[in-house]
Amino acid sequence: MERKNFLKSFVVAAAAGPMILDACKKDTVTPSSTTTGTSTTTGTTTTTGNCVVSPTEEEGPYPYAGGEKNNPLNRIDVTEDQAGVPLTLTLLVVNTNDNCNVVPNVRIDIWHCNNQGYYSGYANQPGLLGTQSYVGKTWLRGYQTTDANGQLKFTTFYPGWYSGRATHIHFEAFISGTLKKIGQMAFSEAISDVVHVSTLYSAHGKNSTRNAFDSVFGSSATDLANETLSLAGSVADGYAGTYTIGLAL
């Protein structure tokens, strides 16, 4: 996807003063190149047969202070004291250069905003409740490592939203401490619109930024299709989301 450069002011828990986040900086990871043989490339999505390399996206905003590699929050349940519609997230990691065979021992970090559109760990965040500070908080972020079947799970809440962005979850993939992928997971607007008018989200209402006009997801319909979660469930019962992260290893 085309990189969309923007700056966000923030204060990390470990810093005494304001810092500037370049949310589009991807110097630490090289986008996947087109594979050989039967591969084709559309936008930034590279395919080999039926295997799809997950689109590479910008990291920001609000990753773990000090970088996801240093995130100590190894846990399945990232909810802490937050509220929302339950979301069980199951991720599968496959190697697109090996017939999409599963990849064990991949560390996946996730982070996303709460039902009111704020992230843990940062100050000076504008939003629904005005400018808020959540320095020192760690909710809705953590990491897990894929098992022998290439899978891992997180227990979280359906994300809210904030001005200018479609509903999303950030992720990073590491193998043996090396960053292999920066990506974002998108959500079905039909489902998000139902969730966002439910009791715990209704103060904010439906997201005013649609996927097609989002600064990250909007530049490629092909990429958007390849980074949208599969969802099943309801507001009453919660949702189960699944997503396959394709890495060209």
C-alpha positions in Angstrom: 0.0 0.0 0.0 1.1 3.5 -0.5 2.6 4.9 2.6 0.6 7.7 4.2 2.9 10.0 6.2 1.5 11.7 9.2 2.8 12.9 12.6 1.3 12.2 15.9 2.4 13.9 19.1 2.6 11.6 22.1 4.2 11.0 25.4 5.4 7.5 26.3 5.4 6.1 29.8 9.1 6.1 29.9 9.6 9.7 28.7 9.3 12.8 30.8 8.4 15.1 27.9 6.6 15.0 24.5 8.0 13.1 21.6 7.1 12.9 17.9 6.0 9.6 16.4 6.6 9.1 12.7 3.7 6.6 12.2 4.7 5.7 8.7 8.3 4.8 9.3 9.1 1.3 8.1 12.8 1.3 8.0 13.0 -1.7 10.3 11.2 -4.0 7.9 11.6 -4.6 4.2 8.3 -5.2 2.3 8.1 -8.6 0.7 9.3 -9.0 -2.8 7.6 -10.8 -5.5 8.3 -14.6 -5.4 9.3 -16.6 -8.5 7.5 -19.4 -10.3 3.8 -19.0 -10.4 3.7 -15.8 -8.3 1.9 -12.6 -9.2 1.8 -9.2 -7.6 -1.2 -6.8 -7.2 -0.5 -3.6 -5.4 1.6 -4.7 -2.3 0.0 -8.1 -2.1 2.2 -10.9 -3.4 0.7 -14.3 -4.1 2.2 -17.7 -4.8 -0.6 -20.1 -5.9 -3.2 -19.8 -3.2 -0.8 -18.3 -0.7 -1.0 -14.6 0.0 1.7 -12.5 1.6 0.0 -10.2 4.1 0.2 -6.5 3.1 2.8 -4.5 4.9 1.5 -1.4 6.6 2.7 1.4 8.7 3.4 0.7 12.4 1.8 3.7 14.1 0.2 4.9 16.1 1.0 4.1 19.6 3.1 1.0 19.6 4.5 -0.3 22.9 6.8 2.3 24.5 10.4 1.2 23.6 9.2 -0.9 20.7 7.2 -4.1 20.4 10.3 -6.2 20.5 10.7 -5.1 24.1 7.1 -5.6 25.1 7.0 -7.8 28.2 3.2 -8.5 28.0 3.2 -12.2 27.1 -0.4 -13.0 27.6 -3.6 -14.3 25.9 -6.1 -12.0 27.7 -5.3 -8.4 27.0 -8.5 -6.9 28.3 -7.5 -5.8 31.8 -10.1 -3.3 33.2 -11.6 -2.3 29.8 -15.1 -2.8 28.5 -16.5 -3.8 25.2 -18.0 -6.6 23.0 -15.8 -9.7 23.5 -13.5 -10.6 20.6 -11.6 -13.9 20.5 -8.8 -13.5 17.9 -7.2 -16.6 16.3 -4.2 -16.0 14.2 -2.5 -18.5 11.9 1.0 -17.9 10.5 2.0 -19.5 7.2 5.1 -19.5 4.9 4.1 -18.4 1.4 7.4 -19.7 0.0 6.7 -23.2 1.4 3.2 -24.0 0.1 1.6 -22.1 3.0 2.9 -24.6 5.5 2.4 -23.3 9.1 5.2 -21.6 10.9 5.7 -22.3 14.7 7.6 -20.0 17.1 6.5 -16.7 15.5 5.9 -14.0 18.0 2.9 -11.8 17.2 2.3 -8.5 19.0 -1.0 -6.8 18.8 -2.4 -3.4 20.0 -5.6 -1.4 19.4 -7.7 1.3 20.9 -10.5 0.8 23.4 -14.2 1.3 22.9 -13.8 5.1 23.3 -10.9 5.3 20.8 -7.9 5.6 23.1 -4.7 3.6 23.4 -3.0 2.6 26.6 0.5 3.9 27.5 0.3 7.4 26.0 -0.7 10.9 27.0 -2.1 13.9 25.0 -4.6 11.8 23.0 -7.5 13.7 21.6 -10.8 12.0 21.3 -14.3 11.4 22.4 -13.7 12.4 26.0 -11.3 15.2 25.2 -7.6 15.0 25.6 -6.7 12.0 27.8 -3.6 10.4 29.3 -3.2 6.7 29.8 0.5 6.7 30.6 1.4 3.6 32.6 -1.6 1.6 31.4 -1.1 -1.6 29.3 -4.6 -2.7 28.3 -5.4 -4.0 24.8 -1.8 -4.9 23.9 0.3 -8.0 24.3 2.0 -10.8 22.5 1.8 -14.5 21.9 4.0 -17.1 20.1 2.6 -19.5 17.5 2.3 -23.2 18.6 3.3 -26.3 16.5 0.2 -25.7 14.4 1.2 -22.1 13.6 -1.6 -20.7 15.7 -2.1 -18.4 18.6 -5.1 -16.7 20.3 -5.9 -13.4 22.0 -8.9 -12.5 24.2 -9.7 -8.9 23.7 -12.6 -6.5 22.9 -13.9 -5.3 19.6 -12.0 -2.0 18.9 -13.6 1.3 18.9 -12.4 4.1 16.6 -10.9 7.5 16.5 -11.1 10.4 14.0 -9.5 9.7 10.6 -9.1 5.9 10.9 -11.2 2.9 10.0 -11.6 0.3 12.7 -8.4 -1.8 13.0 -5.9 -3.8 15.0 -2.1 -3.4 14.6 0.2 -6.3 14.6 3.9 -7.1 14.2 5.5 -10.5 13.6 9.0 -11.5 14.8 11.0 -14.6 14.2 14.0 -15.1 16.6 13.9 -11.5 17.5 13.8 -10.2 13.9 10.9 -8.2 12.6 9.3 -9.9 9.6 6.0 -8.1 9.1 4.2 -4.9 10.2 0.5 -5.1 9.4 -3.0 -4.0 10.3 -6.2 -6.0 10.4 -9.4 -4.4 9.1 -13.0 -5.1 10.1 -16.2 -5.6 8.2 -18.1 -2.3 8.2 -21.4 -4.1 8.4 -20.4 -5.7 11.7 -18.6 -2.6 13.0 -21.7 -0.5 12.4 -23.8 -2.9 14.6 -21.1 -3.0 17.4 -20.6 0.7 17.4 -24.2 1.5 18.2 -24.4 -1.1 20.9 -24.5 0.0 24.6 -20.8 0.2 25.3 -19.9 2.0 22.1 -23.0 4.1 21.5 -21.6 7.4 22.9 -19.3 7.5 19.9 -21.6 5.8 17.4 -20.7 4.5 13.9 -17.2 5.1 12.6 -17.2 8.1 10.3 -14.1 6.8 8.4 -14.9 4.0 6.0 -12.4 1.4 4.9 -12.3 2.7 1.3 -11.4 6.2 2.5 -9.0 5.2 5.2 -5.4 6.5 5.0 -4.1 2.9 5.4 -6.7 0.6 3.9 -8.1 2.9 1.2 -5.3 2.7 -1.4 -5.9 -0.9 -2.5 -9.1 -2.9 -2.6 -7.0 -6.1 -3.1 -4.9 -5.4 0.0 -8.0 -4.5 2.0 -9.6 -7.9 1.1 -6.4 -9.6 2.2 -6.2 -7.9 5.6 -9.9 -8.1 6.7 -10.7 -10.4 9.6 -13.2 -13.2 9.1 -15.8 -12.6 11.9 -18.6 -14.7 13.3 -20.9 -14.0 16.3 -23.0 -11.3 17.7 -23.0 -8.3 20.1 -24.8 -10.4 22.7 -22.4 -13.4 22.4 -19.2 -11.7 21.3 -17.3 -12.3 18.1 -14.7 -14.8 17.0 -12.2 -13.4 14.5 -9.7 -15.3 12.4 -6.9 -14.1 10.2 -4.0 -15.7 8.4 -0.6 -13.9 8.4 1.3 -14.9 5.3 5.1 -14.4 5.5 7.5 -14.9 2.6 10.3 -16.7 4.5 
